[in-house]
């Protein structure tokens, strides 16, 4: 059966789908499998989907959407799973703005119930010219490879946070912007989270010569079992020359929180990656989060936070707590973005000269 898609979610981009696709009735119920679904609700909140170009488009009742089966475990959003079996006619849900499809098991009241989606079929691709039998589409196609170890790398700047919405992407972009202005060629990556192209596009907008995410490695949603190998693969890819010219520094954002469900901790415990990490920027929402993160880094991970940013540093009261109580540098990305970039550049240069 052929259908004309109204929306092609950004999570499918490895498959390079056209508007008209062929559907199969046999569905591969596993993460990364690309489905066509019909939206059954018209929501007033959390009612958009990001297309393959990064444009946000409103999902209307009746829209046929190409999305990707996957999980989500978001504190401020939806929690959902990939069912063990999926059939045509089943009712699933749109779990995030990137078009991740799954069975919603819990939701945050701020976003309301997830949009219901009727399964129309498995999207098929025809990779071999002249073949009439399609194969189930998956974002593992054209994916960057994972890696088991990082032998060498340019200095890495890691931006993590105490939880979602702590200002990580904004801080990472201010660092990229400031380093680029100082003459650095910057590579960037979103290492953990749930598929959404928005953050890497922002990184490119502020100067990153290349920006990758776990979605480029064929992963819909990172978790503890997959995050480290994928992160190594992305760092390895970013160390390769772009248009024949190498990069000077890599800025990585660790989506979700350092103690969340997306595998951040596994990355922070990887000695081969941390050996090349010259800077740790930690974004915190409040004093308790900043205090806990500082203890967690030093006592549990054996790492040192370089700078604390995020809402905790929005005014002098929060910055004083960081500086006087924790003995750490406090630099707000919104009000002191260039100072934050200057501090990062100083630490990167120290690492390059060591």
N, C-alpha and C positions, 0 to 999 in steps of 0.2 A: 504494500500500500504506500502511495506517495502522499505527502502532506506538505503544505506551505507553512513555514514557520513564521510566526509574528515576532518572536524574540529569540535571539541566540545568545545565551548567557556566556559571560566571559570565562567561566570555568571550563568551557568546552574548547577553548581556542587551540589547543594542541591538535584537534581533529580537523580544523579548517573547513567547517561545514558551509554549505551553500544554503540559500533560503528553502529550496525544495529538497527534501530528503526522503529516502525510502525507509519504511519501518518494517521490522520483523516482529512476529508474535512471541517468539521465544526470547525471554529477557535474562540477561546475565546479571544476577543480583549480587554485585560486588562493587566496592568503591572504585570510582573512575569510569563506570559504565555510563554511556550517554543515552538518555531517554528523551522522548517527546511526551510532554504532558499538557493537559488543558487546565488552565486556571479556573477554579470554581467560585472564587470570591473576589469581591472588589473592596479592598481594605483602604482605610483612611490613614493608617500609619504603617510604616515598614511595607510600603506598597510598590517599591521600585525594584528593578533588576538592572544590573550592569551588563551592557553588551560587550562584544569582543573588542570594540574600539575604546571602551572605558566610559561610554555615554550612559547616563542613568535614564531609564525609560519606565514609565508607569505600567504596571501589570494590570490589565483590565480583565474582568470576568469574561471567559471564553477564549482568551489568548492562548495560542499554541506556542509553547516554550520548549526549547532544547536546553536541558540541564544535565547535571552529573550526579549520580548516586554518591552519597557521602554522609559522614557523620558530622555533628556539631555539638560542642559542649561549652556554651558561652554563658557566663554569669549574667550578663546584661542583655541576653538575646534568647535564642532557642537552643534547646537540647534535643537531639534527634539521632536516630540510628538507621543503618541499612538493614531492612528486613531480610530474613534468611531466604525468602522467596518473594518474587514480584511477578504479578500477572497483569495482562491488559485488563483495564477496568478497575484496578486497585486504586484506592485513594491514599496518596502520600501528601507531603507538604513541601513548600519552598522554604528552606531553612536559613538562607542568607541572601544578601544582595548579589552575590556572584552566581546564583542559580544552582546551589547545592540542593539536591532532592533527597528526602528521607522521611522517615516516620517520626513526627514530632512527639516527644514524650514529656516535655516540660517547656514552659515559656515564662519570660519576665512580663509582669503586668504592663510595663511601659510600652511594649511593642504589641501586646494583644496576641490572640491566637494566630498561629501560622496560617498562611494562605493554603487552602486545600488544592490539590492537583490530581486530576484523573490521569492515570497512566494510559497513553495511547499506543506505545510500543517502543521497541529497541531501535535506536537509530543505527542504520547499516552504512558501512563505507565500502568502497570498491577500489582497493589499493592497486590492483593489477589491471592494466588496460585490457579491455575486451571481456573481462570476466562478468558474468551475469549474476553470480551468486555473491551476495554481500557478506561482510564479516561484521560482528558487533563492534560498534564504535566505542573506543575507550581513550581517555586522555593519557594513557601510558604510551600511545603512539606518538612518535616524534619527541619523546621526553629526554631530558638531559640525564646522564647516568649518575647514580649515586657513587660514593667513594668510601673506602674502608679506613683511610688514613690520609692525613695531610702532612707531606714532608716539608714543604716550604710554602711561604706566602708573603705577600707584602703585608705591612701592618694592618690589623683589623681594629675597627672601632665598633664596639657592641653597644647597642641601645636596648635596654630592657626596662621592665616596669613592674610595679607591685600588683597590677591587675589591668583589665581592659580600661580604655579611656583615661590613661594616665599621661597622655601627651607624647607617647613614644615616636609616632610618625612625624609629628611636628618637630620634635627635637632632632630626629635623624635628618630631616630635610634642612633644618637650619645648619647643622654640621656640614652636610653635603654642599650647601650653598656657600658657606664660609670657606671651606677647603678649596672649592672650585675657584673662588675669587682670588685665593692665594696661589693659584697656579697648579694645584694638584689635579691629576686625572683620577677621578673617583669612580669606583665600581660599587654597586649597592645591591642589597638583597633583603627580602622579607623571608626569614628562615622558618617561622612557625605561624600557625593560625589556621584560618579557613579561607578557601579560595576567594579572592577579590583583587582585581587588577589596580584598583584606585591608588593604593599606596606606592606601588612601583612606578606608576605613571607620575605621581608627585615627585618621586626621587629623580626621574628623568627631567622633569620640568625645571628643577633647581640646579641641574648641571651634571648629574651622573651620566657617564658615557655608556654605561650599560646597567640595567636594573633587572634582576631576576627574582623569582619566587619559587616556592615549593611546587606550585602548580606547573611551572616549566619542567619540573622533574616528575610529572605525572601523579602528583599527590593532591587529593582534594582537601583533606584536613590532616594536619600533622598530629602525631601522638607519640608516646614514649618509645614505641617499638620502631618507628621510622624516622624520627626527627634528626637523629645524629648523622646517619648515612646520607640523608638528603642534604643536610647543611654542609657536610664535607664536599659533596658533589657540586653544590652551588659555589662554594668558595674556590674549589678547583677550577670551575668554569670561568669565574671572574678573574682568575690569575692569568688566563690566556689572553694574548694580545687582541686588541680591538682595532681593526683596520691596520694591522701591522705594528701598532704601538701599544706598549704595556701600560698598566695602570700603576698608580703610586700608593693608593690606600683603598681599603674596602670598608664601607659602612654597612653594618647589618642591623636590622631591627628584629628583635625577638618578640613576636606577637603574643598576646595574652600576658599572663603574669609569670614571674619567676617560679611560682609554686602552682601554676595552673595545670591543665590537662593536656596541653599540646606539645609536651616534650622539651620545654626550655631547660629544665634542670639537667637533662641528659647532655645537652650541648655545653652547658656551663661546667660540667664535670669532665669534659673531654680534654685531656692534657695536650693533645696535639693541636687542637684549635686554640685553646687558651694560651699556649706558648707564643702564638703569633698575635694575640689580642693585646694591643698597646693601651687601649682606653676602654673603660666601662662607664657608660653614662646610665644612671639609674633614675627613672622617672617615678616619683611617688605622689600619691594623692593627699597624704596627711602625715602628721608626725609619727604616729604609731607605725605606719607603713614604712617610712624612712628609717626609723629606729630598727624595726624588725629586719628590713632588707640589709642594713649595715651589719647586723649581727649574723644574719644568715650567710652573707658573703664571706665574712672573715672566719667565723667559727665552724661553719659547715662546709662551705665550698673551698675555703683556703684562697679566696680571691680578694682583691681590693677594689672598692668603688672609687673611681676617679672623680666623678662629678655627680651631684644630685640635682635633678631638674624636675619638671612637672609642676602640678598645682601646689605642692608643698612649698615651692619657692616663689609663689605669685606675689608675695609681699615681704616686707622686712621682718615680720614676726616669724614667718616660716623659714626664711633664710638664716636668721639668727639661731634658731633651733638646730639647724643642720651644722652650722659653723661652730657654735659654742658647745652644744650638747654632744654632737657626733664627731666633731673635729674634721669635717669634710667640706669640700668646696661646693657652694650652692650657686648655680647660675640658671636663671630662668630663660627658657628658649624663646618665649614671646617678647620679653622686654630686654633681654641681653643676649640675643642670638649671636651677634658677632663676637662678643666676649666668650661665649661658649665655644664657638668655632676656633677662636684664638687659643684657648686652653687645650682643646683637642689637638690642634696643629703642633703646639709645643710638646705635648706628650708623644705624638707620632714622630716628630723629629728626634726626640730623645731615644725612641725605640729604633729608629733607622740608624742612629749613630752608635748604638750599643754593640 
